[in-house]
Amino acid sequence: MKRNYLIIGASGGIGNAITAQLLEQGHQVFGTYFKKEPVSNPTGMYFHYLNVLDDTLDFNYLPESIDGVVYCPGSILLRPFDKIKPTDFIRDYQLQVTGAVSVLQAVLPRLKKSPGASVVLFSTVAVQTGLPFHTLVAASKGAVEGLAKSLAAEWAPHIRVNAIAPSLTDTPLAHALLNSEVKREANAQKHPLKKIGTANDIAHMATFLLSEQSSWITGQIFHVDGGLSTLKT
């Protein structure tokens, strides 16, 4: 069945991969971009500019009913705790949490009109597994996990909400951490599967959670992380 999906941050690495998979399945995708304007709109794809930090978000271009939302915007700023300013935590929280809240509140009436809507948010392996220099991202993403579980309870049984917690993934956002073979190999060796995840690895989980195949799953945090969060090898 053809469905309508909203992908916030559809022009980025993981957002782009999710969009491509949904289009391949025959769905209609409304994607937003901020800094990276797409050069073309594939068939079934509709791009719109969006700054999630704006006071008012305009989604009038969406159809009356949407079947799923994926919130992809994020950041990776790894620094010693004493080198991070409190204002850095506030800015990161605004992007990762407040932005998601604003989007979901704005499109909730459309989600309610779907017979089986699904929301996918993004956390990080660093929430469950304490990692040095990850306090900034772990603090914001910890709030995302709490948001996902609370909304899943509040919106059940009509809207499902889950989150994906990846480890380091080969996307433009992680370029600084993977921009040499030495860095790539060192990071790969930290994972039990001895490799770096791809945008498609994460997108496969996201599209599954959007689909009817996951219709009995809500309120969960899925660790797509090469085994890092649970295995010691």
VMD Tcl script that draws the C-alpha trace (Angstrom):
set ca {
  {0.00 0.00 0.00}
  {1.32 3.46 -0.91}
  {1.90 5.63 2.14}
  {2.87 9.22 2.93}
  {6.01 9.82 4.99}
  {7.70 12.92 6.35}
  {11.48 12.72 6.70}
  {13.05 15.62 8.59}
  {16.62 15.95 7.34}
  {16.06 13.93 4.18}
  {19.07 15.34 2.35}
  {21.62 14.04 4.90}
  {23.31 10.63 5.01}
  {20.82 8.50 6.94}
  {17.80 10.60 5.94}
  {18.76 10.27 2.30}
  {19.12 6.49 2.62}
  {15.73 6.18 4.32}
  {14.14 8.30 1.60}
  {15.66 6.18 -1.17}
  {14.40 2.95 0.39}
  {10.88 4.33 0.88}
  {10.74 5.56 -2.71}
  {11.92 2.17 -3.93}
  {9.01 0.61 -2.02}
  {6.62 2.89 -3.91}
  {5.75 5.33 -1.13}
  {5.41 9.11 -1.29}
  {8.03 11.04 0.69}
  {8.00 14.64 1.86}
  {11.53 15.50 2.89}
  {13.04 18.58 4.47}
  {16.49 20.07 4.10}
  {18.34 22.86 5.91}
  {21.89 23.48 4.63}
  {22.12 20.99 1.79}
  {19.58 21.80 -0.90}
  {18.82 18.79 -3.14}
  {19.62 19.17 -6.82}
  {16.56 17.22 -7.98}
  {13.30 15.66 -6.83}
  {13.00 11.96 -7.70}
  {9.55 10.67 -8.64}
  {7.42 10.52 -5.50}
  {9.73 12.89 -3.59}
  {8.89 16.42 -2.49}
  {11.61 18.53 -0.85}
  {10.95 21.60 1.32}
  {13.26 23.89 3.28}
  {12.91 23.68 7.07}
  {14.76 25.12 10.04}
  {13.51 23.06 12.98}
  {14.52 25.85 15.37}
  {12.11 28.38 13.86}
  {9.35 29.55 16.19}
  {6.66 28.52 13.72}
  {6.87 25.47 11.46}
  {4.81 25.42 8.27}
  {3.69 21.97 7.10}
  {0.77 23.11 4.98}
  {2.28 21.31 2.00}
  {1.66 17.92 3.62}
  {-1.37 15.80 2.76}
  {-4.20 15.65 5.26}
  {-2.94 12.31 6.58}
  {0.65 11.13 7.00}
  {1.65 7.63 7.97}
  {5.04 8.21 9.49}
  {7.67 10.72 10.61}
  {11.42 10.26 10.92}
  {13.44 12.95 12.71}
  {17.05 12.80 11.53}
  {18.76 16.09 12.48}
  {21.70 15.60 14.81}
  {25.27 16.57 15.62}
  {28.48 14.93 16.76}
  {30.63 17.17 18.94}
  {33.12 15.09 20.91}
  {35.09 17.08 23.49}
  {36.34 16.73 27.06}
  {33.57 17.70 29.46}
  {35.49 20.67 30.84}
  {35.84 22.09 27.32}
  {32.08 22.18 26.68}
  {30.13 25.30 27.60}
  {26.66 25.02 29.18}
  {25.34 26.93 26.16}
  {26.64 24.09 23.95}
  {24.37 21.68 25.83}
  {21.42 24.04 25.35}
  {22.02 24.36 21.59}
  {22.39 20.62 21.16}
  {19.22 19.96 23.17}
  {17.33 22.46 21.03}
  {18.36 20.69 17.82}
  {17.94 17.11 18.95}
  {15.01 17.33 21.36}
  {13.14 20.63 21.09}
  {13.23 20.40 17.28}
  {11.69 16.93 17.38}
  {9.03 18.10 19.84}
  {8.11 21.07 17.63}
  {7.82 18.90 14.52}
  {5.75 16.20 16.19}
  {3.37 18.70 17.78}
  {2.90 20.42 14.42}
  {2.09 17.24 12.48}
  {0.21 15.33 15.19}
  {-3.26 16.06 13.71}
  {-2.09 14.49 10.43}
  {-0.61 11.45 12.19}
  {-3.89 10.91 14.01}
  {-5.71 10.61 10.68}
  {-3.57 7.65 9.60}
  {-4.90 4.16 10.37}
  {-1.46 3.12 11.65}
  {1.14 5.87 12.00}
  {4.73 5.36 13.12}
  {7.37 7.77 14.44}
  {11.10 7.02 14.38}
  {13.58 9.06 16.42}
  {17.35 8.73 16.75}
  {19.44 8.16 19.85}
  {23.05 6.94 20.12}
  {24.93 3.95 21.52}
  {26.57 6.42 23.93}
  {23.39 6.66 26.02}
  {23.48 3.02 27.13}
  {27.26 2.60 26.89}
  {29.28 5.29 28.63}
  {31.91 6.60 26.23}
  {34.50 9.30 26.96}
  {33.99 12.72 25.35}
  {30.34 11.91 24.54}
  {28.61 13.88 27.32}
  {27.08 16.44 24.95}
  {25.46 14.02 22.53}
  {24.58 11.46 25.22}
  {22.76 14.06 27.31}
  {20.53 15.15 24.41}
  {19.96 11.66 23.07}
  {19.12 10.38 26.55}
  {16.28 12.89 26.51}
  {15.25 11.60 23.06}
  {14.95 8.06 24.46}
  {12.75 9.33 27.29}
  {10.64 11.26 24.81}
  {10.21 8.21 22.59}
  {9.05 5.95 25.39}
  {6.73 8.52 26.94}
  {5.10 9.37 23.61}
  {4.74 5.67 22.79}
  {2.72 5.23 25.98}
  {0.68 8.39 25.48}
  {-0.11 7.79 21.81}
  {-0.83 4.06 21.99}
  {-2.60 2.31 20.39}
  {-2.93 4.60 17.35}
  {0.61 5.95 16.84}
  {3.74 3.87 17.40}
  {6.99 5.54 18.53}
  {10.43 3.93 18.53}
  {14.05 5.07 18.46}
  {17.20 3.78 16.82}
  {20.53 4.04 18.68}
  {23.38 3.63 16.17}
  {27.08 3.52 16.79}
  {29.47 5.42 14.52}
  {28.06 5.33 10.99}
  {29.71 6.26 7.71}
  {27.84 9.48 6.92}
  {28.90 13.08 6.18}
  {28.16 13.94 9.83}
  {30.91 11.54 10.93}
  {33.44 12.59 8.28}
  {35.93 14.04 10.75}
  {36.04 10.73 12.62}
  {36.45 8.59 9.50}
  {38.51 10.71 7.13}
  {41.55 8.43 7.02}
  {42.13 4.69 6.75}
  {43.82 4.73 10.16}
  {40.74 6.30 11.79}
  {38.37 3.97 9.94}
  {40.25 0.86 11.00}
  {40.62 2.00 14.60}
  {36.90 2.70 14.89}
  {35.96 -0.54 13.13}
  {38.04 -2.55 15.61}
  {36.06 -1.12 18.54}
  {32.99 -3.02 17.34}
  {32.49 -6.77 17.73}
  {31.58 -6.98 14.03}
  {34.85 -5.17 13.16}
  {33.32 -2.77 10.67}
  {31.73 0.64 10.43}
  {27.98 0.85 9.92}
  {26.52 2.34 6.75}
  {23.60 4.69 6.23}
  {21.72 1.80 4.64}
  {22.24 -0.36 7.73}
  {20.37 2.23 9.78}
  {17.81 2.97 7.06}
  {16.77 -0.70 6.86}
  {15.78 -0.57 10.55}
  {13.98 2.76 10.11}
  {11.92 1.62 7.13}
  {11.06 -1.59 9.00}
  {9.79 0.44 11.96}
  {7.69 2.58 9.62}
  {6.12 -0.45 7.98}
  {3.24 -2.72 8.91}
  {5.79 -5.47 9.53}
  {6.54 -3.78 12.87}
  {2.91 -3.17 13.82}
  {3.33 -4.84 17.24}
  {6.43 -2.84 18.20}
  {6.38 0.46 20.10}
  {8.30 2.18 22.87}
  {11.57 0.43 22.01}
  {15.17 1.57 21.57}
  {16.91 -0.45 18.85}
  {20.70 -0.67 19.04}
  {22.03 -0.94 15.50}
  {25.64 -0.67 16.56}
  {27.76 -3.61 15.42}
  {27.31 -5.21 18.85}
  {29.10 -2.40 20.71}
  {26.44 -1.82 23.36}
  {26.07 -5.43 24.51}
  {29.10 -7.52 23.53}
  {32.68 -7.68 24.74}
  {34.92 -9.61 22.38}
}
mol new
graphics top color blue
foreach p $ca { graphics top sphere $p radius 0.5 }
foreach p [lrange $ca 0 end-1] q [lrange $ca 1 end] { graphics top cylinder $p $q radius 0.2 }
display resetview
